[in-house]
Amino acid sequence: MSKTMSKPRKRLTREESRAQTRATLMAVGREHFIRHGLGGAVAEKIAEDAGYSRGALYSNFDGKEELFLAVIREEQDRRMQAFHSMFNEEPSAKERLRKMRDAIADVVTDPGWIVLRTEFEAGALRSEHIRQTFVEVHRQQVRDAGNLIRNLARSSEIHMRIKPNEFMMIILNLTHGLAVTQKILGAELSPKGTRHLIHSLFDHLISSS
C-alpha cells in the first residue's frame, strides 16, 4: 500500500516573507482605517489583528500614517491597472467609453473607497506629508487616466467637450463628492440615484456617436 508523500512547504526568502508581512498589514490596516478612520485606528491593534508584533509594523512602515498612505497607493495602482486591462481587452471605442463610465461609477460609489478617499482628503488638510502624497497621487491619476481618455478621443466615434485632463479633474472630484453626499444622506439620495447623476455628468462631458 503506497503512501502519499506530501511535498515540504517551500521556505520563503527574506524578501518574500517581508512582502507577505506588508501585504497582510495593509489588508488589515485597510479594514481598520475604513472602520475607525485614520485618527481612530491604532497601530498596535492593527499589528495584533494581523498576527504580528508592534515591531513588525514599525519595521515595515514608518508608523500608522505611512501604512495608510501605502494602502491608498495600492488602491490607486490596482484601480488604474484595471482600467488599462479593460482598454486592452476591448477594441471598440464606444464599448471602452461605456465600460469606463460604469467602472468609474463602481469605483466612486464603493463604500470602502468613499471612506478611504475622504480620510485621505481630510488628512491632506491637516498634515503636510499627507498633502504632498495627495498631490502626487492626484497628479498621477489625472495624468494616467487622461492619457487613456486622450487615446480614446482619437476615435471619430468619440466627442469630447473639454480637454482630457480637465475631464479627469472634474470626474475625479465631483463624482467623489456625489458619493460622499449619498453616504451621508442615506435613503434621501439612493446609490442608484447617485450612479444616474454620475452617468449624466460623464455623458455631458464625453459621448459617442
N, C-alpha and C positions, 0 to 999 in steps of 0.2 A: 504493500500500500504506500503510494507516494505521498509525500508531504509537500504542501505548497510553501515554498520559501519566499518570505517577504523581503523585498529589497530594503537595505538600510536607508534611512532618510538622509538625503544629501545635506551635508553641513553647509550652512550659509557662510559666505565670505563676510568679512567685516563690512564691506560696502553694502551688500545685500541686507545684512542684519540692520544696519543703520537706516537704510531706505524703508525697510519694513516697520521699524520703530517710528519713523517720521510719519509714514502713511497712517499708522494706527492712531497716533497722537492727533493728527489732523482730522481724521474721521470723527473721533470722539470730541475733539475741540469744536468741530463744526456744530455738532448737536448741542453742546453746552452754550455756544455763542447764540444759537437760534433760541434756545430755551431761556437763557439768563441775560443775554446781551453781553457786549464786550466788558462793560463795567461790572456786571454781576457775576460773570464767570470767574472761577478760582483755579489758578494754575495747578495747585496741588490736587484738587479734586479731579481735574481733567486727567492728570497723570495716573491717579489711583484708579479711575474708571477704565482707563486704557490698559491697566495691568502693569504699569511701570512705576518707578520711584520718581520722586520730585526731581532728583538729579538727572534722570534720563531726559526729562522735558527740557531742563536748562542746559543740557549738553547738546541738544539738537536745535533749540531755539533760544534766542536771547530774551526770554520772558514771554508772557501771555500775549503781549501786543504783536510780537514777531510771529507767533503761532497764528494769530488771527489774520495777519497780512498774508501768510503762506496759504491759508485756507482761501482767501479772496483770490490770490493769483492762480491757484489751482482751478478754482471755479471758472475764472475768466478763460484760462487756456483750454479747459475742457469744452466750454461752450463754443469757442472760436474754432476749435478743431472739428466740432460737429457741423458748423456752418460750412467749412471748407469741404468736408466729406460730402455734404448734401449737394454742393455745387459741382463736385467732381463726378457724382453719380447721375446727375440729371442734365442731359444735353439741351433740353428745351428752355429758352429764356423765360417764357411765360410760366412754365412749371417751377422754375427756380424762384421766380418772384413770388408765386403763390405759396410755395413751401417756406420761403424766408419769412413772409408775413405771418404765417401760422407759427413758425418756430420762435419768432420774436415775441408773439403774444404768449406762447408757452413759457418762455424764459421769464418775462417780467411779471407774470401772474403766479409763478411758482412761490408758494407760501414761504418756504425756507429762504429763497433768494431775496424776497422782499425784505425780510428781517436783516439778512446779512448786508445787503446793499445799503439799507438805512443806517445800520450801525457803522458802516464804512464812511458814509457821509457825515454822520454826527461826530465820529472820531476825527475826521479831517478838519472839522471846525474847532476842535479843542487841542489837537496835537499837531505840531509842525511836521513831525516824522510821518504821521499817517497822511497828512495833507500832501506831502511830497509823493508818497506812494499812490495816493488817489489821482494826482495829476498825471503821473507816469502811466498808470493803468488806463485812465480815461483817454489819454492821447493815443495809446496803443489800440484801444478799442475803436476809436474813431478812424484811425489810420487803416487798420486791418479790414474792418467792416466796410469802410469807404472804398477800399480797393476792390472788394467783391462787388459792391454796387456799381463802381466805375466800369468794371468789366461787363457787368450785366447790361448797363446802359448803352453799350456799343451795339447791341442788337436793335434793329429797326422796329422791333415789336415793343420796345420799352420806351416810355416817355417820362422824363424827369422834369419837375418844375423848379428844382433848386439843385445846387451842386451836391455831389455825393457826400462830402464831409459835413456839409450843413444838414443834409438829410439825416445822417447818423447822430449828429448833436441833438437834433430835435427828437428823434425816435428814442435814443437812449434816456433822455432826461424827462420828456413829457410822458412817455408810456410808464416809466417807473413811478412818476408822480400819481398817475391814474391808479396804478396798482396799490400804492400805499394808501390812497384815499379810500379805495374799495375795502381794504383790510380793516381800516379804522371804522368806516361806516357800517360794515357788515351787510345786513339784508337790504339796507337802503339803496345800495348800489351792488347788484349781483356780479359775480365773476363773469357770467355770460354777458352782462351789460358792459363790463369793462373791456372784454375782448372785442365787443362790437365797436366800442369807441376807438380802441387801438387799431382795428382794421380800417375804420373810417379815416383816421389820421394818416395811416400808411397809404391808403388809396388816393388820398388827396394830394400827396407829395410825389407819388410814383405810380404809374399804371401801365397796363399792357393793352395792345390792340389786337 
